[in-house]
Structures are given as C-alpha cells and as structure tokens.
Amino acid sequence: PAVHDTTPLSPLSGPIVGGSLVTLQFAADVPGSGYCKFGTSGSVRGTLSGTNKVLCFSPWVATAPASPEAVSVSFNNQDFTEMGNFRYFGPPTMVSIAPSSGVYTGGASVVLTGTGFVDLQMTIKCY
C-alpha cells in the first residue's frame, strides 16, 4: 500500500520503556493488521484501525539510541517497508529546582534544571 502523503508515522518519539501507541497511516486500504519493526528489534504485531491505519506499540530498549530508529511495516512479517523514524528518550535527571519555595496561593514560575528533557511542547503543572 502507498504511504500517506502527510507524516505517515505518529508520534515520532517515546520513552525507552516502550508502550507508545504508534500510528502508521497509508493513502489506501491495507490488507490487514500488519507487523511493525523498530530499528533492528524483532517485529511486533499491529492492529488495524479503520481501513488505512496500523497501530503498533513501541517495544522497550535498554538505552536510548544516539539516532532515531527506522520504523518499518510488513503485512507478511517478511518484507518490510520503512515508514519513518522514531526517537527513544531516557528518563530525565533533575539537578535543581528554583525557587525552592513559594507562596501558598501559587502562580510562581519554577525553573527545572537537568539533563534528558525532551521538547514535548507541554506545560507541567504542580499542585
């Protein structure tokens, strides 16, 4: 099946513990649920969603590879077609939090400093 003309793979990253639900989208109907392969790992069974999407859970990896892993799909578990790249990320390490205290009513900005943060364009709220 032809790959969709927009980004055929979503999301493009996930944690090393695995379990990210990855959608592979095609321009036409696909013949079944298929299999996904992340990098050189063994294939994982996919699930058909609608008529043109295959859903696969990313497998775990011991450490985050230096570069993104190629994600491939197959409908016979033998012939794989690359769909895009998936980047694994490890857990962040917190070095400091500033300020260390604030007013009870909240609203203060807090800066988290450390390594391994991933730009997920999200807001973190603490209660």
DSSP file (Angstrom, degrees, kcal/mol; ACC not computed):
  #  RESIDUE AA STRUCTURE BP1 BP2  ACC     N-H-->O    O-->H-N    N-H-->O    O-->H-N    TCO  KAPPA ALPHA  PHI   PSI    X-CA   Y-CA   Z-CA
    1    1 A P              0   0    0      0, 0.0     2,-0.2     0, 0.0    29,-0.1   0.000 360.0 360.0 360.0 148.2    0.0    0.0    0.0
    2    2 A A        -     0   0    0     27,-0.1    25,-2.3     1,-0.1    26,-0.7  -0.457 360.0-115.2 -73.0 142.4    1.1    3.6   -0.7
    3    3 A V  B     -A   26   0A   0     23,-0.3    23,-0.2    -2,-0.2    -1,-0.1  -0.543  38.0-100.5 -75.5 142.8    2.3    5.7    2.2
    4    4 A H        -     0   0    0     21,-1.5    -1,-0.1    -2,-0.2    21,-0.1  -0.276  26.3-123.6 -61.5 149.1    0.1    8.7    3.1
    5    5 A D  S    S+     0   0    0      2,-0.1     2,-0.1    -3,-0.1    -1,-0.1   0.559  93.9  62.0 -79.1  -6.2    1.4   12.0    1.7
    6    6 A T  S    S-     0   0    0      1,-0.1    19,-0.1    19,-0.0     0, 0.0  -0.383 121.0 -47.8 -97.9-172.2    1.4   13.6    5.2
    7    7 A T        -     0   0    0      1,-0.2    -1,-0.1    -2,-0.1    -2,-0.1  -0.424  55.0-163.4 -59.7 113.5    3.6   12.3    8.1
    8    8 A P        +     0   0    0      0, 0.0    17,-2.4     0, 0.0     2,-0.4   0.534  68.6  61.2 -79.9  -4.1    2.8    8.6    8.0
    9    9 A L  E    S-B   24   0B   0     15,-0.2    15,-0.2    74,-0.1    76,-0.1  -0.982  72.1-151.4-129.7 129.1    4.1    7.9   11.5
   10   10 A S  E     +B   23   0B   0     13,-1.8    13,-3.7    -2,-0.4     2,-0.2  -0.962  69.9  24.0-154.2 134.4    2.9    9.4   14.7
   11   11 A P        -     0   0    0      0, 0.0    -1,-0.1     0, 0.0     3,-0.0   0.639  67.4-156.2 -74.8 173.4    4.1   10.1   17.4
   12   12 A L  S    S+     0   0    0     -2,-0.2    75,-2.7    74,-0.1     2,-0.3   0.416  71.3  28.7 -97.1  -0.5    7.8   10.5   16.4
   13   13 A S  E     +e   87   0C   0     73,-0.3    75,-0.2    55,-0.1    -1,-0.1  -0.986  57.4 165.2-154.8 162.3    9.2    9.7   19.8
   14   14 A G  E     -e   88   0C   0     73,-2.0    75,-1.8    -2,-0.3     5,-0.1  -0.975  41.3 -71.6-169.2 168.9    8.6    7.8   23.0
   15   15 A P  E >   -e   89   0C   0      0, 0.0     3,-1.8     0, 0.0     5,-0.2  -0.269  39.7-116.8 -72.4 156.6   10.2    6.6   26.3
   16   16 A I  T 3  S+     0   0    0     73,-1.8    45,-2.5     1,-0.3    74,-0.1   0.693 110.1  72.4 -65.7 -18.4   12.7    3.7   26.4
   17   17 A V  T 3  S-     0   0    0     43,-0.2    -1,-0.3     1,-0.2    43,-0.3   0.578  98.8-143.3 -73.4  -6.9   10.3    1.7   28.5
   18   18 A G    <   +     0   0    0     -3,-1.8    -1,-0.2    41,-0.3    42,-0.1  -0.234  61.4 118.8  78.1-169.7    8.2    1.2   25.3
   19   19 A G        +     0   0    0     39,-3.1     2,-0.4     1,-0.3    -1,-0.1   0.478  35.6 144.3  87.8   3.6    4.4    1.2   25.2
   20   20 A S        -     0   0    0     -5,-0.2    38,-2.3    38,-0.2     2,-0.9  -0.630  51.6-129.5 -74.6 129.1    4.0    4.2   22.9
   21   21 A L  E     - C   0  57B   0     -2,-0.4     2,-0.5    36,-0.2    36,-0.2  -0.716  29.4-164.5 -81.5 110.1    1.0    3.6   20.6
   22   22 A V  E     - C   0  56B   0     34,-3.5    34,-2.5    -2,-0.9     2,-0.5  -0.837   6.7-150.8-103.7 130.1    2.4    4.4   17.2
   23   23 A T  E     -BC  10  55B   0    -13,-3.7   -13,-1.8    -2,-0.5     2,-0.5  -0.869   5.5-165.0-101.8 128.6    0.1    5.0   14.2
   24   24 A L  E     -BC   9  54B   0     30,-2.8    30,-2.4    -2,-0.5     2,-0.4  -0.969  15.2-159.2-111.5 120.4    1.2    4.2   10.7
   25   25 A Q  E     - C   0  53B   0    -17,-2.4   -21,-1.5    -2,-0.5     2,-0.3  -0.826   6.8-165.5-110.4 139.8   -1.0    5.8    8.1
   26   26 A F  B     -A    3   0A   0     26,-2.7   -23,-0.3    -2,-0.4     4,-0.1  -0.819  27.5-130.0-119.5 158.1   -1.5    4.8    4.4
   27   27 A A  S    S+     0   0    0    -25,-2.3     2,-0.3    -2,-0.3   -24,-0.1   0.694  93.5  29.1 -78.2 -20.3   -3.1    6.6    1.4
   28   28 A A  S    S-     0   0    0    -26,-0.7    -2,-0.1    24,-0.1   -24,-0.1  -0.798 103.6 -67.4-132.8 173.1   -5.1    3.5    0.6
   29   29 A D        -     0   0    0     -2,-0.3    23,-0.2     1,-0.1   -27,-0.1  -0.276  48.2-138.1 -60.4 147.4   -6.7    0.5    2.3
   30   30 A V        -     0   0    0     21,-2.6    23,-0.1    23,-0.1    -1,-0.1  -0.800  14.0-122.3-109.1 154.0   -4.3   -2.0    3.8
   31   31 A P  S    S-     0   0    0      0, 0.0     2,-0.3     0, 0.0    21,-0.1   0.508  77.4 -39.1 -76.7  -3.4   -4.7   -5.8    3.6
   32   32 A G  S    S-     0   0    0     19,-0.1    15,-0.1     1,-0.1    -2,-0.0  -0.990  81.8 -51.8 169.1-167.6   -4.6   -6.4    7.4
   33   33 A S  S    S-     0   0    0     -2,-0.3    14,-0.1    13,-0.1    22,-0.1   0.808  70.3-169.0 -71.5 -32.1   -3.2   -5.6   10.7
   34   34 A G        -     0   0    0     41,-0.2    12,-2.9    12,-0.1     2,-0.3   0.006  18.9 -88.6  75.7-179.1    0.5   -6.0    9.8
   35   35 A Y  E     -FG  45  74D   0     39,-2.6    39,-2.2    10,-0.2     2,-0.4  -0.968  29.1-148.8-132.8 145.5    3.7   -6.1   11.8
   36   36 A C  E     -FG  44  73D   0      8,-2.9     8,-3.0    -2,-0.3     2,-0.4  -0.910   4.7-162.8-117.8 146.0    6.0   -3.2   12.9
   37   37 A K  E     - G   0  72D   0     35,-2.5    35,-2.5    -2,-0.4     2,-0.7  -0.996   4.7-158.5-129.0 127.2    9.7   -3.3   13.4
   38   38 A F  E >   - G   0  71D   0      4,-0.5     3,-1.8    -2,-0.4    33,-0.2  -0.915  65.0 -50.0-105.8 109.8   11.5   -0.6   15.4
   39   39 A G  T 3  S-     0   0    0     31,-3.6    33,-0.1    -2,-0.7    30,-0.0  -0.423 115.9 -27.3  63.4-133.1   15.2   -0.5   14.3
   40   40 A T  T 3  S+     0   0    0     -2,-0.1    -1,-0.2    -3,-0.0     3,-0.1   0.311 106.8 117.4 -99.0   8.1   16.7   -3.9   14.4
   41   41 A S  S <  S-     0   0    0     -3,-1.8     3,-0.1     1,-0.1    20,-0.0  -0.222  76.5 -87.0 -68.7 165.5   14.3   -5.3   17.1
   42   42 A G        -     0   0    0      1,-0.1    -4,-0.5    -5,-0.1    -1,-0.1  -0.215  55.5 -87.7 -65.3 164.1   12.0   -8.1   16.3
   43   43 A S        -     0   0    0     -6,-0.1     2,-0.4    34,-0.1    -6,-0.2  -0.415  35.2-149.4 -77.3 152.6    8.7   -7.4   14.8
   44   44 A V  E     -F   36   0D   0     -8,-3.0    -8,-2.9    -2,-0.1     2,-0.2  -0.950  25.5-107.1-119.6 142.7    5.6   -6.6   16.9
   45   45 A R  E     -F   35   0D   0     -2,-0.4    12,-0.4   -10,-0.2   -10,-0.2  -0.465  36.8-149.9 -70.3 134.9    2.0   -7.4   15.8
   46   46 A G        -     0   0    0    -12,-2.9     2,-0.4    -2,-0.2    10,-0.2  -0.446   5.2-130.1 -98.3 174.4    0.0   -4.5   14.8
   47   47 A T  E     -D   55   0B   0      8,-2.2     8,-3.0    -2,-0.1     2,-0.3  -0.990  22.0-121.3-125.9 135.2   -3.8   -3.7   15.0
   48   48 A L  E     -D   54   0B   0     -2,-0.4     2,-0.5     6,-0.2     6,-0.2  -0.595  24.0-167.9 -76.3 133.2   -5.8   -2.4   12.1
   49   49 A S  E >>  -D   53   0B   0      4,-2.9     4,-0.9    -2,-0.3     3,-0.6  -0.968  62.7 -36.9-123.8 113.0   -7.6    0.9   12.7
   50   50 A G  T 34 S-     0   0    0     -2,-0.5    -2,-0.0     1,-0.2   -21,-0.0  -0.512 102.5 -58.6  68.4-141.9  -10.2    1.8   10.1
   51   51 A T  T 34 S+     0   0    0     -2,-0.2   -21,-2.6    -3,-0.1    -1,-0.2   0.521 132.1  36.3-113.1  -9.2   -9.1    0.7    6.7
   52   52 A N  T <4 S+     0   0    0     -3,-0.6   -26,-2.7   -23,-0.2     2,-0.4   0.177  97.4  79.6-134.4  21.0   -5.8    2.6    6.2
   53   53 A K  E  <  -CD  25  49B   0     -4,-0.9    -4,-2.9   -28,-0.2     2,-0.4  -0.989  49.9-162.3-132.7 141.5   -4.0    2.7    9.6
   54   54 A V  E     -CD  24  48B   0    -30,-2.4   -30,-2.8    -2,-0.4     2,-0.5  -0.982  11.9-155.2-118.0 131.8   -1.9    0.2   11.5
   55   55 A L  E     +CD  23  47B   0     -8,-3.0    -8,-2.2    -2,-0.4     2,-0.3  -0.914  17.0 172.8-109.5 131.7   -1.3    0.7   15.3
   56   56 A C  E     -C   22   0B   0    -34,-2.5   -34,-3.5    -2,-0.5     2,-0.5  -0.991  29.1-128.3-136.4 144.4    1.7   -0.8   17.0
   57   57 A F  E     -C   21   0B   0    -12,-0.4   -36,-0.2    -2,-0.3   -21,-0.1  -0.794  32.4-117.8 -89.4 132.4    3.1   -0.4   20.5
   58   58 A S        -     0   0    0    -38,-2.3   -39,-3.1    -2,-0.5   -38,-0.2  -0.459  29.7-125.8 -67.3 138.5    6.8    0.5   20.6
   59   59 A P        -     0   0    0      0, 0.0   -41,-0.3     0, 0.0     2,-0.1  -0.390  28.5 -97.8 -79.1 164.1    9.0   -2.1   22.3
   60   60 A W        -     0   0    0    -43,-0.3     2,-0.3   -42,-0.1   -43,-0.2  -0.459  34.3-161.4 -77.3 154.2   11.3   -1.3   25.2
   61   61 A V        -     0   0    0    -45,-2.5     3,-0.1    -2,-0.1   -43,-0.1  -0.967  23.7-127.6-132.2 151.7   15.0   -0.7   24.6
   62   62 A A  S    S+     0   0    0     -2,-0.3     2,-0.3     1,-0.2    -1,-0.1   0.904  91.2   4.2 -67.4 -42.8   17.8   -0.8   27.2
   63   63 A T  S    S-     0   0    0     -3,-0.1    -1,-0.2    27,-0.1    25,-0.1  -0.962  88.2 -92.9-140.3 156.8   19.2    2.6   26.4
   64   64 A A        -     0   0    0     -2,-0.3    26,-0.1    -3,-0.1    25,-0.1  -0.569  45.8-123.2 -71.8 123.2   18.1    5.4   24.1
   65   65 A P        -     0   0    0      0, 0.0    23,-0.1     0, 0.0     4,-0.1  -0.273  17.1-118.8 -62.7 154.5   20.0    5.1   20.7
   66   66 A A  S    S+     0   0    0      2,-0.1    -2,-0.1    21,-0.0    21,-0.0   0.805  97.2  30.2 -65.8 -29.9   22.1    8.0   19.6
   67   67 A S  S    S-     0   0    0      1,-0.1    21,-0.2    19,-0.0    19,-0.1  -0.865 102.2 -79.8-127.3 162.3   19.9    8.5   16.5
   68   68 A P        -     0   0    0      0, 0.0     2,-0.4     0, 0.0    19,-0.3  -0.219  45.0-120.7 -60.4 150.4   16.3    7.7   15.6
   69   69 A E  E     - H   0  86D   0     17,-3.1    17,-2.9    -4,-0.1     2,-0.2  -0.748  24.0-116.4 -92.1 137.6   15.3    4.2   14.9
   70   70 A A  E     - H   0  85D   0     -2,-0.4   -31,-3.6    15,-0.2     2,-0.5  -0.540  25.2-148.2 -70.2 136.9   13.7    3.4   11.5
   71   71 A V  E     -GH  38  84D   0     13,-3.1    12,-3.8   -33,-0.2    13,-1.1  -0.947  19.7-177.8-109.5 126.2   10.2    2.1   11.8
   72   72 A S  E     -GH  37  82D   0    -35,-2.5   -35,-2.5    -2,-0.5     2,-0.3  -0.864  12.2-151.3-123.3 156.2    9.1   -0.4    9.1
   73   73 A V  E     -GH  36  81D   0      8,-2.4     8,-2.6    -2,-0.3     2,-0.3  -0.950  11.3-178.9-128.5 148.5    5.8   -2.2    8.4
   74   74 A S  E     -G   35   0D   0    -39,-2.2   -39,-2.6    -2,-0.3     6,-0.1  -0.986  23.0-160.0-141.9 149.7    5.1   -5.6    6.8
   75   75 A F  S    S+     0   0    0      4,-0.4   -41,-0.2    -2,-0.3     5,-0.1   0.366 100.9  35.9-110.0   2.2    1.9   -7.4    6.0
   76   76 A N  S    S-     0   0    0      3,-0.3     4,-0.1   -41,-0.1    -1,-0.1   0.296 106.0-118.3-129.4   4.7    3.5  -10.8    5.8
   77   77 A N  S    S+     0   0    0      2,-0.2     3,-0.1     1,-0.1   -34,-0.1   0.723 102.6  68.1  61.6  25.0    6.2  -10.4    8.5
   78   78 A Q  S    S+     0   0    0      1,-0.3     2,-0.7     0, 0.0    -1,-0.1   0.564  87.0  53.7-132.5 -49.3    8.9  -10.8    5.9
   79   79 A D  S    S-     0   0    0      2,-0.0    -4,-0.4     0, 0.0     2,-0.4  -0.854  71.7-168.3 -99.9 111.1    9.0   -7.9    3.5
   80   80 A F        -     0   0    0     -2,-0.7     2,-0.4    -6,-0.1    -6,-0.2  -0.794  11.2-159.1-106.5 141.8    9.3   -4.6    5.5
   81   81 A T  E     -H   73   0D   0     -8,-2.6    -8,-2.4    -2,-0.4     2,-0.2  -0.975  26.0-119.2-117.7 128.7    8.8   -1.0    4.2
   82   82 A E  E     +H   72   0D   0     -2,-0.4   -10,-0.3   -10,-0.2     3,-0.1  -0.471  29.8 178.2 -70.2 134.5   10.3    1.9    6.1
   83   83 A M  E     -     0   0D   0    -12,-3.8     2,-0.3     1,-0.4   -11,-0.2   0.613  53.9 -65.3-109.7 -20.3    7.7    4.4    7.2
   84   84 A G  E     -H   71   0D   0    -13,-1.1   -13,-3.1   -76,-0.1    -1,-0.4  -0.976  59.9 -62.3 158.0-168.3    9.7    6.9    9.1
   85   85 A N  E     -H   70   0D   0     -2,-0.3     2,-0.4   -15,-0.2   -15,-0.2  -0.891  30.2-162.2-118.7 145.8   11.9    7.4   12.2
   86   86 A F  E     -H   69   0D   0    -17,-2.9   -17,-3.1    -2,-0.4     2,-0.5  -0.993  10.9-149.7-126.4 127.5   11.1    7.0   15.9
   87   87 A R  E     -e   13   0C   0    -75,-2.7   -73,-2.0    -2,-0.4     2,-0.3  -0.868   7.0-151.3-103.2 126.0   13.3    8.6   18.6
   88   88 A Y  E     -e   14   0C   0     -2,-0.5     2,-0.4   -75,-0.2   -72,-0.0  -0.685  12.0-163.0 -87.7 145.7   13.6    6.9   22.0
   89   89 A F  E     -e   15   0C   0    -75,-1.8   -73,-1.8    -2,-0.3    29,-0.1  -0.986   8.6-137.5-131.3 146.9   14.3    9.0   25.1
   90   90 A G        -     0   0    0     -2,-0.4   -27,-0.1   -75,-0.2     0, 0.0  -0.265  42.8 -71.4 -88.7 178.8   15.5    8.0   28.5
   91   91 A P        -     0   0    0      0, 0.0    -1,-0.2     0, 0.0    26,-0.1  -0.449  53.9-113.4 -71.4 144.3   14.3    9.3   31.9
   92   92 A P        -     0   0    0      0, 0.0     2,-0.5     0, 0.0    24,-0.2  -0.373  19.4-137.0 -73.9 157.8   15.3   12.9   32.7
   93   93 A T  E     -I  115   0E   0     22,-2.8    22,-2.0    -2,-0.1     2,-0.4  -0.978  14.0-142.6-116.6 121.8   17.7   13.7   35.6
   94   94 A M  E     +I  114   0E   0     -2,-0.5    20,-0.3    20,-0.2     3,-0.1  -0.707  24.5 170.6 -87.1 129.4   16.8   16.6   37.8
   95   95 A V  E     -     0   0E   0     18,-3.5     2,-0.3    -2,-0.4    19,-0.2   0.788  63.6  -9.2-103.0 -44.3   19.7   18.8   39.0
   96   96 A S  E     -I  113   0E   0     17,-1.9    17,-2.7     2,-0.0     2,-0.4  -0.994  46.8-150.6-155.1 158.3   17.9   21.7   40.6
   97   97 A I  E     -I  112   0E   0     -2,-0.3    15,-0.2    15,-0.2    13,-0.0  -1.000  30.0-131.9-129.5 128.9   14.5   23.4   41.1
   98   98 A A  E    S+I  111   0E   0     13,-2.1    13,-3.2    -2,-0.4     2,-0.1  -0.999  82.4  25.5-136.6 136.2   14.3   27.2   41.6
   99   99 A P  S    S-     0   0    0      0, 0.0    -1,-0.1     0, 0.0    12,-0.0   0.655  73.0-153.7 -74.5 165.4   12.9   28.8   43.6
  100  100 A S  S    S+     0   0    0     -2,-0.1     2,-0.3    10,-0.0    -2,-0.1   0.556  76.6  19.2 -83.7  -7.8   12.8   26.1   46.4
  101  101 A S        +     0   0    0      0, 0.0     2,-0.3     0, 0.0    -1,-0.0  -0.964  64.9 177.4-152.5 167.5    9.7   27.6   47.9
  102  102 A G        -     0   0    0     -2,-0.3     2,-0.1    -3,-0.0     5,-0.0  -0.908  39.9 -59.7-158.5-176.4    6.8   29.9   47.0
  103  103 A V    >   -     0   0    0     -2,-0.3     3,-1.4     1,-0.1     5,-0.2  -0.433  43.8-120.3 -78.1 152.4    3.6   31.5   48.2
  104  104 A Y  T 3  S+     0   0    0      1,-0.3    -1,-0.1    -2,-0.1     0, 0.0   0.815 109.8  61.2 -60.9 -33.7    0.7   29.3   49.3
  105  105 A T  T 3  S-     0   0    0      1,-0.2    -1,-0.3     2,-0.0    -2,-0.0   0.596  98.7-147.9 -75.0 -10.3   -1.6   30.8   46.7
  106  106 A G    <   +     0   0    0     -3,-1.4    -1,-0.2     1,-0.1     3,-0.1  -0.231  56.5 125.6  79.9-167.4    0.6   29.6   43.8
  107  107 A G        +     0   0    0      1,-0.3     2,-0.2    -5,-0.0    -1,-0.1   0.356  41.9 133.8  94.3  -4.6    1.3   31.3   40.5
  108  108 A A        -     0   0    0     -5,-0.2    -1,-0.3     1,-0.1     2,-0.3  -0.553  57.4-120.4 -79.9 142.4    5.1   31.4   40.8
  109  109 A S        -     0   0    0     -2,-0.2     2,-0.4    -3,-0.1    -1,-0.1  -0.616  28.3-159.0 -77.5 140.9    7.2   30.3   37.8
  110  110 A V        -     0   0    0     -2,-0.3     2,-0.5   -10,-0.0   -10,-0.0  -0.976   6.3-147.0-125.1 136.0    9.6   27.5   38.6
  111  111 A V  E     -I   98   0E   0    -13,-3.2   -13,-2.1    -2,-0.4     2,-0.5  -0.907   8.2-160.4-106.0 123.8   12.7   26.6   36.7
  112  112 A L  E     -I   97   0E   0     -2,-0.5     2,-0.4   -15,-0.2   -15,-0.2  -0.907  10.0-167.5-102.1 125.6   13.7   22.9   36.4
  113  113 A T  E     +I   96   0E   0    -17,-2.7   -18,-3.5    -2,-0.5   -17,-1.9  -0.938  33.0  91.3-117.2 136.3   17.3   22.3   35.5
  114  114 A G  E     -I   94   0E   0     -2,-0.4     2,-0.3   -20,-0.3   -20,-0.2  -0.967  62.3 -77.3 174.5-160.9   18.7   18.9   34.5
  115  115 A T  E    S+I   93   0E   0    -22,-2.0   -22,-2.8    -2,-0.3    -2,-0.0  -0.867  91.2  40.3-127.0 160.8   19.5   16.6   31.6
  116  116 A G        +     0   0    0     -2,-0.3     2,-0.2     1,-0.3    -1,-0.1   0.592  68.2 152.3  80.8  10.8   17.5   14.3   29.4
  117  117 A F        -     0   0    0     -3,-0.1     2,-0.4   -24,-0.1    -1,-0.3  -0.516  33.3-147.4 -72.5 143.3   14.5   16.7   29.0
  118  118 A V        -     0   0    0     -2,-0.2     2,-1.5   -29,-0.1     3,-0.1  -0.927  18.0-119.5-113.4 136.1   12.6   16.1   25.7
  119  119 A D        +     0   0    0     -2,-0.4    -2,-0.0     1,-0.2     0, 0.0  -0.591  49.9 152.3 -76.1  92.8   10.9   19.0   23.9
  120  120 A L        -     0   0    0     -2,-1.5    -1,-0.2     2,-0.1     3,-0.1   0.315  55.8-125.0-101.6   5.4    7.3   17.7   24.0
  121  121 A Q        +     0   0    0      1,-0.2     2,-0.3    -3,-0.1    -2,-0.1   0.935  64.1 136.0  47.7  56.1    5.8   21.3   24.0
  122  122 A M        -     0   0    0      2,-0.0     2,-0.5     0, 0.0    -1,-0.2  -0.903  54.7-122.7-129.8 159.1    3.8   20.6   27.1
  123  123 A T        -     0   0    0     -2,-0.3     2,-0.5    -3,-0.1     0, 0.0  -0.866  19.0-148.0-102.2 133.0    3.1   22.5   30.2
  124  124 A I        -     0   0    0     -2,-0.5     2,-0.4     2,-0.0    -2,-0.0  -0.880  14.6-167.9-100.9 128.0    3.9   21.0   33.6
  125  125 A K        -     0   0    0     -2,-0.5     2,-0.4     2,-0.0    -2,-0.0  -0.952   4.2-160.7-117.8 135.2    1.6   21.9   36.4
  126  126 A C              0   0    0     -2,-0.4    -2,-0.0     1,-0.1     0, 0.0  -0.931 360.0 360.0-114.0 138.1    2.3   21.2   40.1
  127  127 A Y              0   0    0     -2,-0.4    -1,-0.1   -21,-0.0    -2,-0.0   0.353 360.0 360.0-123.3 360.0   -0.4   21.1   42.7
